[in-house]
Structures are given as structure tokens and as C-alpha cells.
């Protein structure tokens, strides 16, 4: 009898412990963000009948800076996504990170209003691809008109956002570059103008299996695509490599090497080859819908090991 009475108590305690662990999963990211000396702000971006919230971080620099549109993981605009935005700003870039769940959360809120990670993942997975591209267009349009911006604009995405970064490159003609972290490519790459740089995990066969087809498609279309694969790392290494609880040393190495490569390439950005984006189209919307299932959810071509 005593054992039976104890079981619910022990179960409840275990549940509370697991819940606390999940809620504190990114406390380290929030602590770093709170300690940042850089200017953070939230802005409302409007397009059509929709209002989109975006997290914006400014670098402490003297000259005008390039703008980076940061696309969050399938976990929404998390503390880690905002902390990554701050890290890029520390390197001299203005970062605009739209919350693509704006208005879709409980009580009309965004990413922070969802009650659990599972609910957030489900909501992001259900986003309309054309709607996501329209939101990203709004973020890019805003970034182009920031007074402190120098006119160069790039997009970087992680996991689900990596696939969206690739899709956005097929949609937006005035990008200086697109950076894809462990996300699949769109089915149609023919409209891509900007160079695309990939960052992939060696221990991520689900996404790695898509690379040959993406490489072939980019080469056949005469597009620049330079993928890099980091041996031993797992999917999500940019976040996992920072997490104090990470137990895979390869994630930390991949994170450090990937970040160094990203920053170097961002500093080498050139003006976009095409600047007319007054009427952006969405040719990648249908392809993106299929590709996102793969990720929680150039005439020049290179491979970096």
C-alpha cells in the first residue's frame, strides 16, 4: 500500500524535474543575451494584412554595416536564435531575426507564447511556405531601409530555417549571399542569383542524403554552391556546439569552424548582382513545402571539408 501511494508522488516529482530541465534548456543562451552590450529591439513589420515581429540587433561599429536576415530553427525564435543574432552583430553586422510564428501563438502571440517545444515544432511545421517567403521579404525590405545599413543583405538559416534560407535565395534577387545550415535545397534552383554556402553535419544522413541531388541541380543550373561537411557533428551543431550540456566534442569543433567560415564570408560580401525586388515572386513555395519535410523540417561548385 505504501509503495502504491509513493508511486504517484515519485512520478509527479520526476515530471516536474523533466519540465524544469526543458524550461532551462536554453538558460545559458538567455544569460549570454542578457549580458550583451549591443542594442536589441523588437520591431513590427507589416505586409498585406499581416503584422510580423522581428528581433533586431545592431553592432557597435562606426561605419554602415551589412544586414543579415536570420531564420530560426523549427523551435521558433528561441533564446538561442536571438543569442546567435547577437553573436553575429558582435562581428559587425546588423541582424534582423523575424519571428515567423508571429500571430499564430496562443492569444495571438508568437514563439514565446507556445506552451511546449512540441507545440512550437508543430506550429512551425504547419506554416504556409508562401507566407514564410512573404514574411522574409518583409524582413529583407525592412533591412534594406535601415539608415545604418550599407545596402548589402544576406540570409542565414538553421535547420528548418536552413531550408528556408535556400528557398529564399530562389525567391529574392537582391541577396548578396545565402547561408544554409543543415537544410535541404529547393526542387527548383533555376531562379537563384546569389552564391549559396552550405554547412552540413557528417552524422546527419537525413540531410546529407540530399546533398548529391542539390549539388547536381546547382551545377546544371550554373549556380554557385559551396557545401562544407563537418565530420562527426550532428544535426543542429551550431546550437549544440554552444550548449554547456553538449557531450559530442565534434559539435563544438563544427560550431567553431562553421561560425568562423560564416563570419569570414559575410565580411567578403559583394553587392548583389540584381537589385530589382519590387515585385518578388514565390517560385520556391511549392518546392519548399516538400523540402521542409526533410528538416525539423554554379558553374563554380566547391566542397569544403
N, C-alpha and C positions, 0 to 999 in steps of 0.2 A: 504494500500500500504506500509506504513511504517513497519507494522508488518511483511509483506511478505519479505521485504528487510532485516529485522533483523534476520529472521529465519536462513538463511544460515550462517550468522555471528556467531550466538549463537551455531549452530551445529558445525561449524569449531572449535570454542573455546572449546566446550565440547570434541570433538575428540582429540584435542591437549592435553587437560588435562588428558584424559584417556591414551593417548600414553605416556605422561610423567610419569604417575603413574606406568605403566607397566615397563618402562625402568628403573625406580628407585626401582623396587620391591626388588632387592637384593643389593641395595647400602650399606645396613648395613653389609652384608656379605663381600663385597669388602673392606669396610673400615677396618674391623677386619683383613682381609687377608693382606692388605697393612701395617698394624701396627705390623705384626708378626716379631719377631726377627729371626725366623728359615730360613734355607736356602731352597729356592724354585728354581726349574729349570725345563725346558722342555727338553725332550729327544726324539729322533727319534728311533722307534723300527721297524726293518724290518723283514718281514717273507714272503716267496714266492716272489711275485712281489709287495707287499703292504708295504707302509710306514705309521706307526701309531705314532701319537704324544701322549706323556704322560706327565702329571704333577707330579713331584716328590718332596716330602718334607722330609727333614732329621731332626731328633730330635737332641737336644743338650744334648748328653749323652757321657759317657766315654767308655762304652763297646759296642760291636756289638749288633745290635738290630734285632728283628723280622721284617719281611716285611708284609705289608697289601696291598693287591690289592683292590682298592676301585672302585666299579662300580656305575656310576652315574645314576640318575633318568631318566625318559623319557624326561626330559628337557635338556638333554645333559650335557656336562662338564661345568656347570654353576659356577658362583661365589660362590654359596652355597656349591656345591660339592667340590670345591677347599678349601673353608674355613673349611669344615668338615675334609678334608685331613690334613689340618694344625692343627686342634684340636687334631686329633689322634697322629700326630707327637709330639705335646706338651706333650703327655703322654708316650713318649719313643719309638715310632715305626716309621720305615721308611715306607712311604706311596707312592705307585705308582698308580696314577689315570689315566688310559688311556682314551683318547677322542675317543670313538667308532664311532664318526661321522667324523673322520679324512679323508680328501679327498672327502667327499660327499657333502660338502657345496658349495656355490657359489664360482667360481674361484678356485675350488679345495681346499677350506679351510675346517675348522672343525666346531665345535659347535658355536663358536663366530661369524661365518660368516652368519648364517641364519638370515633372516630379521625379523622374528617374532617367538613367542613361538609356535604358531600353526604350522609353517613350521618346527620347530625343532621336535615337537612331531610327526608329520607325517613322518619325516625322520627316527627317531629312531624306530618308529613302523614298518617301512619297512625294517629294517636291516635283513640280512640273518642270521639265528641262527647259522649255521655252521661257518660263517665268524666271528661272535661275539666270539665264542669259540676259534677260531684260534687267534684272537686279544688278548684274555685273556691269552691264552697260551704264546704268545709273551711277555706280560707284566710279567707273572709269571717267565718265563725263564730269563728275564732281572733282576727281583728282586732277584732271587737265586744267581746271579753272582755279585751283588753289593758288593764291598770289605767290606763295613761296616755292611753287613747283617750277621746274626748268623745261617742261614740255615732254620729257622722256617718261614713258609709262610701261611698266611690266606687270605680269601677273604671275603669282606663285600659289600653288595649291597643294594640299596634303591629303593623301588617302582619297576619300570621295572627292575632296577638293582638287586633288591632282588630276583626276579625270575631267573635272570641270575646267581646270586651267587649260588642258589640251583642247577641249571643246570650245572654249572662249577664244583661243587662238584661231580657230576655224571661223569664228564669227566676227572678230574685231580686227580691222585693218590697220589701226594706228598703234599697235603694240610694238615696242622695241624688242621684246623677248617674252617667251613663256617658259616657266619652270614647273616641271611636273614631278612631284614626289609620289612614287609608287601608286600611280593611277594609270588606267588604260587609255589608249588613244581612241579617237572617234573613227567611225567607219569611213567617213569621207574627209580626207585631208587636203583635197584639191584647192580649197579656199584659204589655206594658211599662208600668211605672208611673213610673219616674224620667225626668227630662229627658235627652235624648241630644244630645251635641255632637259634630259630625264635623269632621275635619281631613283635607283631601284635597290631592293634588298635581295641578297643572294639566297636567303632562306624564305622565299615568298613565291613559290611556284605558281600560285593562283594568278598573280600579276605577271610574273616572269614569263609564263607561257604565252602571253600576248605580245611580247616584245618582237619576235621574229616577223609577225604579220605587220606590226606597226612600222618596223624598220623598213620592210619591203615596200609598204604603201608610201611612206615618206620619200624613199629613194625613187620610186616610179613616178611620183608627182613632182620630183625635182625640188624637194623641200629640205631645209637644213634641220637635221635631227641628230643630237649627240647624247646618247644614253650612257649612264655610268651605273655600274652594279657594284655594290659593296658586299664582299664575301662575308658570310657568317651572320649578317644582320637580318633582323626580322622586319616584317611589315610594321610601319609606324615608328621606325628607328629615330626619327627626328624628335619625337616626344619621349620615347622610351630611353633614348640615349642621355636625356637630361634628368630623368626621373631617379631620385636617390634610391628607389627600391629596385631599379633595374639590375638583373643578375646576369645579363649577357654582355660581356666586355665588347663584343663586336658591334653592338648597338651604339655604344659610346664612341667608338672609333669612327663608325659610319656617320654619326651625327656631327662629329667634329670636322671630318673631311668634307661632308656634304655642305655644312654651313660655310666653310672656308671657300669651297668652289662657288657656292651661290653668291656670296659677297663679292668675290673677285669678278664674276661675270656681270653682276649688277653695276659694278664700278666701270666696266668696259662697255656699257650700253651705248648704242648708237641711235640717232634719230630713226624713227620708223620709216620704212620705205614708202608707205602710203599713209596719208593723213586724213582722207575723206571718210568720216564716220557719221555724217549727219543722218544717214538712213541705214543703221545697222540691220543686217538680216540675220536669220537664225537657221542656216543650213545644217548646223550640227545638232539641232534639237532632237530629232528622231534618233540619230546615231548615239547621242548622249544617253537617251533613255535606255538603250540596250547596253551601253558600255557600263553604266553605273551599277548594273547587276554584278559586275565583276569586282567591284570595290565597295567595302563597307560604305559597298559601293559605298632630201635635198640633193641636189646634185652633189652636195657635200654631205657626207654622213660619217659620223665618227663613233667610236666606242671607247669609253674611258674606264679603265679597271681600277 
